[in-house]
Amino acid sequence: MSDSISFPTVPAPVKVVSADTVFAVLGDPTRRRLLVAMADRTPRRATTLKAAAGKKFDATLKHIIALRDAGFINAQPDPTDKRRQLYTLSPNIKIADTPEGRTMDFGYCVVRVAAAGL
């Protein structure tokens, strides 16, 4: 057959996070600080995020893993050092800059981030 069949592309499914998960994550000040630090969507190592968390490395990593498991951030191998991971904010979280400040839309609630953070 010379006719080629093209299949429609299907967009990747959006992960739906439960309201309980959203509010549990936002209820922790360290996790909120990490989310605010990643709001510019720049990939960062856990060692860099440690300063934003204000915690020791092990405690920061615990919060990063909780955010990753909840679907708030993504992890990918660091291309310069395969032993390390780079963390970025999930594309499911909508970010917008408004005159009042930056907003983060988590689906069940919208959080306005002040200039000084949460």
N, C-alpha and C positions, 0 to 999 in steps of 0.2 A: 504494500500500500504506500502510495506517495503522499497521502494526506496526513499531515501531522495533527495530532490531537493536543490541544492545549487545555490544561485544567485551570480553573479559576484559583487564584491565590487566596488562601484563608488567613486572615490576620491572627497573630498569636493571641491566645485567650488572655484576658485580663484576670489576674488573680484577685479574687474577692476576699477581702479580709473582714472578719466578723467585727461587729461593733465592740464587743467585749475585748478583743485583742487590741483594737485601736485605742480604747480608753485605758487599758492596762499599760500599754507602751507609753502613752502620753502622760500617765500618772507618775512616771519616774523622772525626776529632774535630770539625771545623768543621761538618760536616753533622749530626752528633749534637747539637751545641749548637743548631743551627737548628731541628731537630725538637723538642727540649725547649722552646725558646722558643715554638713554635707549638702546644704541647700543649693549651693552653686553647681552641683553635679560634677565636681572635679574628683577624679579617683584619688583616694588617699590610702596610705598604709595605716595599720592599727597604731603603730608607733607615733605617727603624726596626729591621729585622732586622740591620743592620750592627753594632750594638752587641753583640747576642747572639753574632754570629759572631766578633767580635774581629778583623775583617779590614777592609781598605779596601773601598770600595763596589764596585769592579770585581771583586775577588776574591769578595766576598759574592754578587754577582749570578751569578757563574760557578757557585757551589755551589747557589744557588736554582734555576737553570736545570737543573742536573743532577738535583736532587730532583724538579722538575716533570716532566722527561722520564722519570724512573724511576716516576712515578705516586705519589709520596709526598706531594706538595703540589699544590694547584690554584691557578690564577691566574684572576683576573677583573678587568675594568676597574673602576677606582676611580670611584664615582658622583660624587664631588666634583671630580675632575680626570681626565678621560678619557685623558690622556696617560700616566697612571700605572697600575700594576697592584697589586692587593691579593692577598696570598698567604695561603692557609689550609691546614691539615693535611687530607689526604684523609680522607673518611669511611670509607675501607677500613681505616684504622688505628684499632684499638679502644683507647680510653683508659679506664683504671679507677684509682680512688684506693683504695689498700689501707692497712692500718696500717703496712706497711713503706715506703710511698711510692707514687708514681704509677707505673703500668705502661703500657707501650705494646706492643700485640700486633701484630706484623708478619706473622702467618700462619705463618712458619717458626720464629720465636722471639719470646719475650716479654722485653722489656727493662724492668728496674726502674730508675726514675730516682730517685736520692737527692734529698734536699731541696736540696742545693747544685748539682744538675745532674749531668751525665755527666762 
